[in-house]
Amino acid sequence: MKILNYYFSSTGNTEKVALSIRNAAEALSHSVTTLQITRGDVDIDVLKYRLVFVGSGVYSQLPGQALIELHRSLLLKYSTVKEIIYASPRRQSAYVVVYCTYGGVHTGINEAIPAVKYMGQLFDHLGYTIVGEWYVVGDYKTEGSLLRSIRGRLGDIRGRPNKADLQAVAERVKGILTSCSS
């Protein structure tokens, strides 16, 4: 199965999740193209992949700017070549998992939901079946943000995503690969 795993990560939290996804898939003998998106002008054809993992940290309830720009350009590209059509019929055997890392200092997971929904819309338009929306807690890394990692709605999230979080991601990957392979 052709798998694409692309992500935006400014602090390393989402990168940890992306690498966990890659490692879990490769452990099951799947080939994975893993790309870190740092600019919105990356030339990728998501339609060449049967399973896509896409992730980002959450920034003011949205994914990172580079990922927003990439999705805008892909929407335009696929609209132009008529891959996006009315009623977005489902593509056979085309699946996506959308994930984010978030700290939820103010309102918890509610801060992350819009980012995941935003990322998933490109694939819904393309007719992919969304088989997972994953929310992984990640601590704050910027200078002066220690209180956000300790006193937010989620409690003390220092060091997250931790080993247990990443193991849970790996288990989810195994489940997704099993269900999408059959």
C-alpha positions as CSV (number, residue, x, y, z in Angstrom):
1,M,0.0,0.0,0.0
2,K,1.4,3.4,-0.9
3,I,1.4,5.7,2.2
4,L,2.0,9.4,2.4
5,N,2.7,10.9,5.8
6,Y,3.1,14.7,5.8
7,Y,3.1,17.2,8.6
8,F,4.0,20.7,9.9
9,S,5.8,21.0,13.1
10,S,7.3,24.1,14.6
11,T,8.2,22.7,18.1
12,G,8.9,19.0,17.4
13,N,5.7,17.6,19.0
14,T,4.0,16.8,15.7
15,E,7.3,15.5,14.2
16,K,7.5,13.0,17.1
17,V,4.0,11.7,16.1
18,A,4.8,11.7,12.4
19,L,8.0,9.6,13.0
20,S,6.0,7.2,15.2
21,I,3.5,6.8,12.4
22,R,6.3,6.1,9.9
23,N,8.1,3.7,12.2
24,A,4.9,1.7,13.0
25,A,4.0,1.4,9.3
26,E,7.6,0.4,8.3
27,A,7.6,-2.2,11.1
28,L,4.7,-3.8,9.3
29,S,6.7,-3.7,6.0
30,H,4.9,-0.8,4.4
31,S,6.7,1.9,2.4
32,V,6.0,5.4,3.7
33,T,6.8,8.7,2.1
34,T,7.3,11.1,5.1
35,L,7.5,14.9,4.4
36,Q,7.9,17.7,6.8
37,I,6.1,20.7,5.3
38,T,8.0,24.0,6.0
39,R,6.6,26.0,3.0
40,G,3.3,25.9,1.3
41,D,4.7,25.4,-2.2
42,V,5.6,21.7,-1.9
43,D,4.8,19.7,-5.1
44,I,3.1,16.6,-3.9
45,D,0.3,14.6,-5.6
46,V,-1.8,13.2,-2.7
47,L,-3.9,11.2,-5.2
48,K,-1.0,8.8,-5.9
49,Y,-1.4,7.5,-2.3
50,R,-4.0,5.0,-1.0
51,L,-3.5,6.1,2.6
52,V,-2.5,9.5,3.8
53,F,-1.6,10.7,7.3
54,V,-1.6,14.5,7.6
55,G,-0.8,16.4,10.8
56,S,0.1,19.7,12.4
57,G,0.4,21.5,15.7
58,V,-2.5,23.8,16.5
59,Y,-2.0,27.5,16.2
60,S,-5.0,29.7,17.1
61,Q,-7.3,26.8,16.4
62,L,-5.8,26.1,12.9
63,P,-2.9,24.1,11.5
64,G,0.4,25.7,10.8
65,Q,0.5,28.4,8.0
66,A,2.6,26.3,5.7
67,L,0.1,23.5,5.8
68,I,-2.8,25.9,5.2
69,E,-1.0,27.3,2.2
70,L,-0.3,23.8,0.9
71,H,-3.9,22.8,1.2
72,R,-5.1,25.9,-0.5
73,S,-2.8,25.3,-3.5
74,L,-3.8,21.6,-3.6
75,L,-7.5,22.6,-3.6
76,L,-6.9,25.0,-6.5
77,K,-4.8,22.4,-8.4
78,Y,-7.3,19.6,-8.1
79,S,-10.2,21.9,-8.8
80,T,-8.5,23.0,-12.0
81,V,-8.0,19.5,-13.3
82,K,-11.6,18.5,-12.2
83,E,-10.6,16.1,-9.5
84,I,-12.9,17.9,-7.1
85,I,-16.5,17.6,-8.3
86,Y,-19.9,18.3,-6.9
87,A,-21.1,16.0,-4.1
88,S,-17.5,14.7,-3.6
89,P,-18.1,11.0,-4.5
90,R,-15.9,8.6,-2.5
91,R,-12.8,7.2,-4.1
92,Q,-12.4,3.4,-3.9
93,S,-9.7,2.5,-1.3
94,A,-8.6,6.0,-0.6
95,Y,-8.2,6.8,3.1
96,V,-6.8,9.6,5.3
97,V,-6.0,10.0,9.0
98,V,-5.8,13.6,10.2
99,Y,-4.0,14.3,13.4
100,C,-2.8,17.2,15.5
101,T,-0.7,17.9,18.6
102,Y,-2.2,20.5,21.0
103,G,-1.8,22.0,24.4
104,G,-5.4,23.2,24.9
105,V,-4.4,25.7,27.6
106,H,-7.7,27.6,27.5
107,T,-10.5,25.2,26.4
108,G,-8.8,21.8,26.0
109,I,-9.5,19.7,23.0
110,N,-12.0,22.3,21.7
111,E,-9.0,24.4,20.6
112,A,-7.8,21.5,18.4
113,I,-11.0,20.3,16.7
114,P,-11.1,23.2,14.1
115,A,-7.5,22.4,13.0
116,V,-8.2,18.7,12.4
117,K,-11.5,19.5,10.6
118,Y,-9.7,22.1,8.4
119,M,-7.0,19.6,7.3
120,G,-9.6,16.9,6.6
121,Q,-11.6,19.1,4.3
122,L,-9.1,18.8,1.4
123,F,-9.5,15.0,1.5
124,D,-13.2,15.1,2.0
125,H,-13.4,17.2,-1.2
126,L,-11.2,14.7,-3.0
127,G,-13.4,11.8,-1.9
128,Y,-11.1,10.1,0.6
129,T,-12.7,8.3,3.5
130,I,-11.5,9.9,6.8
131,V,-10.7,6.9,9.0
132,G,-9.2,8.7,11.9
133,E,-9.1,12.1,13.6
134,W,-6.4,12.0,16.3
135,Y,-5.7,14.5,19.0
136,V,-2.3,14.1,20.7
137,V,-1.4,16.3,23.7
138,G,1.9,18.2,23.3
139,D,3.6,20.6,25.7
140,Y,4.5,24.2,25.0
141,K,8.1,24.7,24.0
142,T,8.4,28.5,23.5
143,E,10.3,30.6,26.0
144,G,8.0,31.8,28.8
145,S,5.3,29.2,28.1
146,L,6.0,26.9,31.1
147,L,2.8,28.1,32.8
148,R,0.8,27.0,29.8
149,S,2.3,23.5,30.1
150,I,1.5,23.3,33.8
151,R,-1.7,25.4,34.5
152,G,-3.9,24.9,31.4
153,R,-7.1,23.0,31.2
154,L,-5.3,19.7,30.6
155,G,-3.1,20.0,33.8
156,D,0.6,19.3,33.7
157,I,1.5,18.3,30.1
158,R,5.2,18.8,30.3
159,G,7.1,16.2,28.2
160,R,4.2,15.3,26.0
161,P,3.8,13.6,23.7
162,N,5.6,11.1,25.8
163,K,6.5,7.4,25.3
164,A,3.0,6.2,26.2
165,D,1.4,8.8,23.8
166,L,3.6,7.7,20.9
167,Q,3.0,4.0,21.7
168,A,-0.8,4.7,21.5
169,V,-0.2,6.3,18.1
170,A,1.7,3.3,16.9
171,E,-1.1,1.0,18.0
172,R,-3.6,3.1,16.1
173,V,-1.4,3.0,13.0
174,K,-1.4,-0.8,13.2
175,G,-5.2,-0.9,13.5
176,I,-5.6,1.5,10.5
177,L,-3.2,-0.5,8.3
178,T,-5.0,-3.7,9.2
179,S,-8.5,-2.3,8.4
180,C,-7.4,-0.5,5.2
181,S,-5.4,-3.5,3.9
182,S,-8.4,-5.8,3.9
